[in-house]
Amino acid sequence: MSKKNNNGQKPTKEFVFQKKNYLFLFIGIAFIVLGFILMSGGGSDDPEVFNPEIYNFRRIRLAPTLILIGLGIQVYAILLNPHKKNKE
């Protein structure tokens, strides 16, 4: 059952997300991908040899922080309401 407006026109279909939402979604995805890229590597070709590079700052602190920031941006992008008017 479709509802009609007061003037008899069919209602317009509108997307839930707007351009601003998608922009923040892609920025968040970029942060997450960059975090996973920075986290990769550090292994050794020989399983008998330990490589301490796996515990450096980039893999332990920087990459997970970027991933968490990206997830926060994703949540913000989902909750962002572009239709909300500013009260000025």
VEXPAFI-978443 format. One record per atom (N, C-alpha, C, CB): residue number from 1; residue in one letter; x, y, z. Coordinates in steps of 0.1 Angstrom, whole numbers. Each point is the difference from the previous one (the first is absolute). Glycine has a CB too. Example, Ala and Ser with C-alpha at 12.3 -4.5 7.8 and 13.67 -1.06 7.14 Angstrom:
+------+------+-------+-------+-------+
| base | paza |  east | north |    up |
+------+------+-------+-------+-------+
|    1 |    A |   132 |   -57 |    78 |
|    1 |    A |    -9 |    12 |     0 |
|    1 |    A |     9 |    12 |     0 |
|    1 |    A |   -19 |   -12 |    12 |
|    2 |    S |    15 |    23 |   -19 |
|    2 |    S |     9 |    11 |     0 |
|    2 |    S |    -8 |    11 |     8 |
|    2 |    S |    12 |    -6 |   -22 |
+------+------+-------+-------+-------+
***
This chain:
+------+------+-------+-------+-------+
| base | paza |  east | north |    up |
+------+------+-------+-------+-------+
|    1 |    M |     8 |   -12 |     0 |
|    1 |    M |    -8 |    12 |     0 |
|    1 |    M |     9 |    12 |     0 |
|    1 |    M |   -19 |   -12 |    12 |
|    2 |    S |    17 |    21 |   -22 |
|    2 |    S |     8 |    12 |     0 |
|    2 |    S |    -8 |    12 |     4 |
|    2 |    S |    14 |   -10 |   -18 |
|    3 |    K |    -8 |    19 |    26 |
|    3 |    K |    -7 |    12 |     4 |
|    3 |    K |     3 |    11 |   -10 |
|    3 |    K |     2 |    -7 |    25 |
|    4 |    K |   -12 |    15 |   -26 |
|    4 |    K |     1 |    12 |    -9 |
|    4 |    K |     1 |    13 |     8 |
|    4 |    K |   -13 |   -12 |   -18 |
|    5 |    N |    20 |    22 |    13 |
|    5 |    N |     0 |    13 |     7 |
|    5 |    N |   -13 |     6 |    -1 |
|    5 |    N |    24 |     2 |    -6 |
|    6 |    N |   -25 |    10 |    13 |
|    6 |    N |   -13 |     7 |     0 |
|    6 |    N |    -4 |     5 |   -14 |
|    6 |    N |     5 |     7 |    24 |
|    7 |    N |     5 |    -4 |   -32 |
|    7 |    N |    -3 |     5 |   -13 |
|    7 |    N |    -2 |   -11 |   -11 |
|    7 |    N |    13 |    21 |     6 |
|    8 |    G |   -14 |   -34 |    -2 |
|    8 |    G |    -2 |   -10 |    -9 |
|    8 |    G |    12 |    -6 |    -7 |
|    8 |    G |   -22 |    10 |    -3 |
|    9 |    Q |    34 |    -5 |     6 |
|    9 |    Q |    12 |    -6 |    -7 |
|    9 |    Q |     5 |   -12 |     7 |
|    9 |    Q |     5 |    23 |    -8 |
|   10 |    K |     2 |   -31 |     1 |
|   10 |    K |     6 |   -12 |     6 |
|   10 |    K |    12 |     5 |     8 |
|   10 |    K |    -7 |   -15 |   -19 |
|   11 |    P |    10 |     8 |    30 |
|   11 |    P |    11 |     4 |     9 |
|   11 |    P |    13 |    -3 |    -8 |
|   11 |    P |   -13 |    -5 |    21 |
|   12 |    T |    23 |    14 |   -18 |
|   12 |    T |    13 |    -2 |    -7 |
|   12 |    T |     8 |   -10 |     9 |
|   12 |    T |    -1 |    24 |   -11 |
|   13 |    K |     8 |   -32 |     4 |
|   13 |    K |     9 |   -10 |     7 |
|   13 |    K |    13 |     7 |     2 |
|   13 |    K |   -11 |   -20 |   -10 |
|   14 |    E |    17 |    18 |    22 |
|   14 |    E |    12 |     7 |     4 |
|   14 |    E |     9 |   -10 |     6 |
|   14 |    E |   -12 |    22 |     3 |
|   15 |    F |    25 |   -21 |    -6 |
|   15 |    F |    10 |    -9 |     7 |
|   15 |    F |     2 |     4 |    14 |
|   15 |    F |    12 |    -3 |   -22 |
|   16 |    V |    -9 |    -6 |    31 |
|   16 |    V |     3 |     3 |    14 |
|   16 |    V |    13 |     7 |     1 |
|   16 |    V |   -13 |   -20 |     7 |
|   17 |    F |    23 |    16 |   -14 |
|   17 |    F |    13 |     7 |     0 |
|   17 |    F |     1 |    10 |   -11 |
|   17 |    F |    11 |   -20 |    11 |
|   18 |    Q |    -4 |    31 |    -8 |
|   18 |    Q |     2 |    10 |   -10 |
|   18 |    Q |    15 |     1 |    -3 |
|   18 |    Q |   -19 |    13 |     8 |
|   19 |    K |    23 |    -4 |   -16 |
|   19 |    K |    14 |     1 |    -5 |
|   19 |    K |    10 |     1 |    12 |
|   19 |    K |    -8 |    11 |   -21 |
|   20 |    K |     4 |    -3 |    31 |
|   20 |    K |     9 |     2 |    12 |
|   20 |    K |     2 |   -13 |     7 |
|   20 |    K |    -8 |    24 |     2 |
|   21 |    N |    -3 |   -32 |     0 |
|   21 |    N |     2 |   -13 |     6 |
|   21 |    N |    10 |    -9 |    -7 |
|   21 |    N |   -24 |     2 |     8 |
|   22 |    Y |    22 |    -3 |   -21 |
|   22 |    Y |     9 |    -8 |    -8 |
|   22 |    Y |    14 |     5 |     0 |
|   22 |    Y |   -19 |    -6 |   -15 |
|   23 |    L |    21 |    19 |    16 |
|   23 |    L |    14 |     5 |     1 |
|   23 |    L |     7 |    -5 |    12 |
|   23 |    L |    -8 |    21 |   -13 |
|   24 |    F |     1 |   -20 |    25 |
|   24 |    F |     5 |    -4 |    12 |
|   24 |    F |     2 |   -15 |     0 |
|   24 |    F |   -11 |    19 |    12 |
|   25 |    L |     2 |   -27 |   -18 |
|   25 |    L |     2 |   -14 |    -1 |
|   25 |    L |    12 |    -4 |    -7 |
|   25 |    L |   -25 |    -3 |     0 |
|   26 |    F |    28 |    10 |   -11 |
|   26 |    F |    12 |    -4 |    -8 |
|   26 |    F |    13 |     5 |     7 |
|   26 |    F |   -13 |     2 |   -21 |
|   27 |    I |    12 |     9 |    29 |
|   27 |    I |    12 |     4 |     8 |
|   27 |    I |     2 |   -10 |    11 |
|   27 |    I |    -5 |    24 |    -5 |
|   28 |    G |    -5 |   -29 |    11 |
|   28 |    G |     2 |   -10 |    10 |
|   28 |    G |     5 |   -13 |    -5 |
|   28 |    G |   -18 |    10 |    12 |
|   29 |    I |    14 |   -14 |   -24 |
|   29 |    I |     5 |   -12 |    -7 |
|   29 |    I |    15 |     2 |    -3 |
|   29 |    I |   -23 |    -6 |    -9 |
|   30 |    A |    27 |    18 |     5 |
|   30 |    A |    14 |     2 |    -3 |
|   30 |    A |     8 |    -1 |    12 |
|   30 |    A |    -7 |    15 |   -19 |
|   31 |    F |     3 |   -10 |    31 |
|   31 |    F |     7 |    -1 |    12 |
|   31 |    F |     2 |   -15 |     4 |
|   31 |    F |    -9 |    22 |     7 |
|   32 |    I |    -2 |   -30 |    -8 |
|   32 |    I |     1 |   -14 |     3 |
|   32 |    I |     9 |    -7 |    -9 |
|   32 |    I |   -23 |     1 |     9 |
|   33 |    V |    22 |     1 |   -22 |
|   33 |    V |     9 |    -7 |    -9 |
|   33 |    V |    15 |     4 |     2 |
|   33 |    V |   -19 |     0 |   -17 |
|   34 |    L |    21 |    13 |    20 |
|   34 |    L |    14 |     4 |     3 |
|   34 |    L |     5 |    -6 |    12 |
|   34 |    L |    -4 |    22 |   -11 |
|   35 |    G |    -4 |   -24 |    21 |
|   35 |    G |     4 |    -7 |    13 |
|   35 |    G |     3 |   -14 |    -3 |
|   35 |    G |   -14 |    15 |    13 |
|   36 |    F |     7 |   -22 |   -21 |
|   36 |    F |     3 |   -14 |    -2 |
|   36 |    F |    12 |    -1 |    -9 |
|   36 |    F |   -24 |    -6 |     2 |
|   37 |    I |    27 |    15 |   -11 |
|   37 |    I |    12 |     0 |    -8 |
|   37 |    I |    12 |     2 |     9 |
|   37 |    I |   -13 |     9 |   -20 |
|   38 |    L |    12 |     0 |    29 |
|   38 |    L |    11 |     3 |     9 |
|   38 |    L |     3 |   -12 |    10 |
|   38 |    L |    -5 |    25 |    -2 |
|   39 |    M |    -6 |   -32 |     5 |
|   39 |    M |     2 |   -11 |     9 |
|   39 |    M |     6 |   -13 |    -6 |
|   39 |    M |   -20 |     9 |    12 |
|   40 |    S |    20 |    -9 |   -26 |
|   40 |    S |     5 |   -12 |    -6 |
|   40 |    S |    15 |    -1 |     0 |
|   40 |    S |   -20 |     0 |   -15 |
|   41 |    G |    25 |   -11 |    12 |
|   41 |    G |    15 |    -2 |    -1 |
|   41 |    G |     6 |    -3 |    14 |
|   41 |    G |     0 |    15 |   -20 |
|   42 |    G |    13 |   -15 |    20 |
|   42 |    G |     7 |    -2 |    12 |
|   42 |    G |     3 |   -15 |     3 |
|   42 |    G |   -10 |    20 |     8 |
|   43 |    G |     6 |   -28 |   -17 |
|   43 |    G |     2 |   -15 |     3 |
|   43 |    G |    14 |    -4 |    -5 |
|   43 |    G |   -24 |    -4 |    -3 |
|   44 |    S |    27 |    -8 |     4 |
|   44 |    S |    13 |    -5 |    -4 |
|   44 |    S |    -2 |   -12 |   -10 |
|   44 |    S |    10 |     7 |    23 |
|   45 |    D |    -1 |    -8 |   -32 |
|   45 |    D |    -1 |   -11 |   -10 |
|   45 |    D |     3 |   -13 |     6 |
|   45 |    D |     6 |    16 |   -18 |
|   46 |    D |     3 |   -16 |    28 |
|   46 |    D |     4 |   -12 |     7 |
|   46 |    D |    -8 |    -1 |    13 |
|   46 |    D |    23 |     1 |   -10 |
|   47 |    P |   -31 |   -11 |    12 |
|   47 |    P |    -8 |    -1 |    13 |
|   47 |    P |     9 |    -2 |    12 |
|   47 |    P |   -19 |    -9 |   -13 |
|   48 |    E |    31 |     5 |    12 |
|   48 |    E |     9 |    -2 |    11 |
|   48 |    E |     6 |    13 |     5 |
|   48 |    E |     5 |   -23 |    -8 |
|   49 |    V |    -6 |    33 |     0 |
|   49 |    V |     7 |    13 |     4 |
|   49 |    V |   -11 |    10 |     4 |
|   49 |    V |    19 |    -4 |   -17 |
|   50 |    F |   -17 |    10 |    29 |
|   50 |    F |    -9 |    10 |     5 |
|   50 |    F |     4 |    14 |    -6 |
|   50 |    F |    -4 |   -13 |    21 |
|   51 |    N |    -6 |    20 |   -26 |
|   51 |    N |     2 |    14 |    -5 |
|   51 |    N |    -7 |    10 |    10 |
|   51 |    N |     2 |    -9 |   -24 |
|   52 |    P |     6 |    17 |    31 |
|   52 |    P |    -6 |     9 |    10 |
|   52 |    P |    -7 |    12 |    -7 |
|   52 |    P |    18 |    -6 |    16 |
|   53 |    E |   -18 |     7 |   -29 |
|   53 |    E |    -7 |    11 |    -7 |
|   53 |    E |   -15 |    -2 |     1 |
|   53 |    E |    19 |     1 |   -16 |
|   54 |    I |   -24 |   -12 |    20 |
|   54 |    I |   -14 |    -2 |     2 |
|   54 |    I |    -5 |     8 |    11 |
|   54 |    I |     2 |   -23 |    -9 |
|   55 |    Y |     6 |    27 |    19 |
|   55 |    Y |    -4 |     7 |    11 |
|   55 |    Y |     4 |    15 |     0 |
|   55 |    Y |     2 |   -21 |    13 |
|   56 |    N |     0 |    27 |   -25 |
|   56 |    N |     4 |    14 |     0 |
|   56 |    N |   -13 |     9 |     1 |
|   56 |    N |    20 |    -6 |   -15 |
|   57 |    F |   -17 |    19 |    16 |
|   57 |    F |   -10 |    10 |     3 |
|   57 |    F |   -11 |     0 |   -10 |
|   57 |    F |    17 |    14 |    11 |
|   58 |    R |   -13 |   -15 |   -24 |
|   58 |    R |   -10 |     0 |   -11 |
|   58 |    R |   -11 |   -11 |     1 |
|   58 |    R |    18 |    10 |   -14 |
|   59 |    R |   -14 |   -22 |    17 |
|   59 |    R |    -9 |   -11 |     1 |
|   59 |    R |    -8 |    -1 |    13 |
|   59 |    R |    15 |   -12 |   -16 |
|   60 |    I |    -9 |    17 |    27 |
|   60 |    I |    -6 |    -2 |    13 |
|   60 |    I |    -9 |    12 |     4 |
|   60 |    I |    20 |   -14 |     6 |
|   61 |    R |   -16 |    26 |   -10 |
|   61 |    R |    -7 |    12 |     5 |
|   61 |    R |    -7 |     7 |   -12 |
|   61 |    R |    17 |     3 |    19 |
|   62 |    L |   -10 |     0 |   -29 |
|   62 |    L |    -5 |     9 |   -11 |
|   62 |    L |   -11 |    -7 |    -8 |
|   62 |    L |    22 |    11 |    -1 |
|   63 |    A |   -20 |   -23 |    -4 |
|   63 |    A |   -10 |    -7 |    -8 |
|   63 |    A |   -13 |    -2 |     7 |
|   63 |    A |    19 |   -11 |   -12 |
|   64 |    P |   -19 |     6 |    24 |
|   64 |    P |   -13 |    -2 |     7 |
|   64 |    P |    -7 |    13 |     4 |
|   64 |    P |     9 |   -21 |     9 |
|   65 |    T |    -1 |    32 |    -7 |
|   65 |    T |    -6 |    13 |     3 |
|   65 |    T |    -7 |     5 |   -13 |
|   65 |    T |    18 |     5 |    17 |
|   66 |    L |   -12 |    -7 |   -28 |
|   66 |    L |    -6 |     4 |   -13 |
|   66 |    L |   -13 |    -7 |    -3 |
|   66 |    L |    23 |     6 |    -9 |
|   67 |    I |   -23 |   -19 |    12 |
|   67 |    I |   -11 |    -8 |    -2 |
|   67 |    I |   -12 |     4 |     9 |
|   67 |    I |    15 |   -19 |    -6 |
|   68 |    L |   -12 |    22 |    19 |
|   68 |    L |   -10 |     5 |     9 |
|   68 |    L |    -5 |    13 |    -4 |
|   68 |    L |    10 |   -13 |    18 |
|   69 |    I |    -2 |    22 |   -22 |
|   69 |    I |    -4 |    13 |    -5 |
|   69 |    I |    -9 |    -2 |   -12 |
|   69 |    I |    21 |    11 |     8 |
|   70 |    G |   -18 |   -20 |   -17 |
|   70 |    G |    -8 |    -2 |   -12 |
|   70 |    G |   -14 |    -6 |     4 |
|   70 |    G |    21 |    -4 |   -13 |
|   71 |    L |   -21 |    -4 |    23 |
|   71 |    L |   -13 |    -6 |     5 |
|   71 |    L |    -8 |    11 |     6 |
|   71 |    L |    10 |   -22 |     4 |
|   72 |    G |    -4 |    31 |     3 |
|   72 |    G |    -7 |    12 |     6 |
|   72 |    G |    -6 |     9 |   -11 |
|   72 |    G |    15 |    -1 |    20 |
|   73 |    I |    -7 |     3 |   -31 |
|   73 |    I |    -5 |     8 |   -11 |
|   73 |    I |   -12 |    -7 |    -7 |
|   73 |    I |    23 |    10 |    -3 |
|   74 |    Q |   -22 |   -23 |     3 |
|   74 |    Q |   -12 |    -8 |    -6 |
|   74 |    Q |   -12 |     2 |     8 |
|   74 |    Q |    16 |   -17 |    -9 |
|   75 |    V |   -15 |    16 |    22 |
|   75 |    V |   -12 |     2 |     9 |
|   75 |    V |    -5 |    14 |    -2 |
|   75 |    V |     9 |   -16 |    17 |
|   76 |    Y |     0 |    26 |   -17 |
|   76 |    Y |    -5 |    14 |    -2 |
|   76 |    Y |    -7 |     2 |   -13 |
|   76 |    Y |    20 |     8 |    13 |
|   77 |    A |   -15 |   -15 |   -24 |
|   77 |    A |    -6 |     2 |   -13 |
|   77 |    A |   -14 |    -7 |     0 |
|   77 |    A |    23 |     0 |   -11 |
|   78 |    I |   -25 |   -10 |    18 |
|   78 |    I |   -13 |    -7 |     0 |
|   78 |    I |   -10 |     9 |     9 |
|   78 |    I |    11 |   -23 |    -2 |
|   79 |    L |    -6 |    29 |    12 |
|   79 |    L |    -9 |     7 |     9 |
|   79 |    L |    -2 |    15 |    -5 |
|   79 |    L |     8 |   -14 |    19 |
|   80 |    L |     0 |    18 |   -28 |
|   80 |    L |    -1 |    14 |    -5 |
|   80 |    L |   -13 |     2 |    -8 |
|   80 |    L |    25 |     1 |    -2 |
|   81 |    N |   -32 |    10 |     6 |
|   81 |    N |   -13 |     3 |    -6 |
|   81 |    N |     2 |    12 |    -9 |
|   81 |    N |   -13 |   -10 |    19 |
|   82 |    P |    14 |     9 |   -32 |
|   82 |    P |     3 |    12 |    -9 |
|   82 |    P |   -13 |     9 |    -1 |
|   82 |    P |    18 |   -14 |   -12 |
|   83 |    H |   -29 |     9 |    15 |
|   83 |    H |   -13 |     7 |    -1 |
|   83 |    H |    -2 |    10 |    12 |
|   83 |    H |    -9 |   -19 |   -14 |
|   84 |    K |    16 |    17 |    24 |
|   84 |    K |    -1 |     8 |    12 |
|   84 |    K |     4 |    15 |    -3 |
|   84 |    K |     4 |   -20 |    15 |
|   85 |    K |   -13 |    29 |   -11 |
|   85 |    K |     3 |    14 |    -3 |
|   85 |    K |     8 |     6 |    12 |
|   85 |    K |   -21 |     2 |   -14 |
|   86 |    N |    30 |     7 |    12 |
|   86 |    N |     7 |     7 |    10 |
|   86 |    N |    -9 |    10 |     7 |
|   86 |    N |    22 |    -4 |   -12 |
|   87 |    K |   -21 |     5 |    25 |
|   87 |    K |    -8 |    10 |     7 |
|   87 |    K |     9 |    12 |     2 |
|   87 |    K |   -14 |   -18 |    12 |
|   88 |    E |    12 |    28 |   -20 |
|   88 |    E |     8 |    12 |     1 |
|   88 |    E |    -9 |    12 |     3 |
|   88 |    E |    16 |    -9 |   -15 |
+------+------+-------+-------+-------+
***
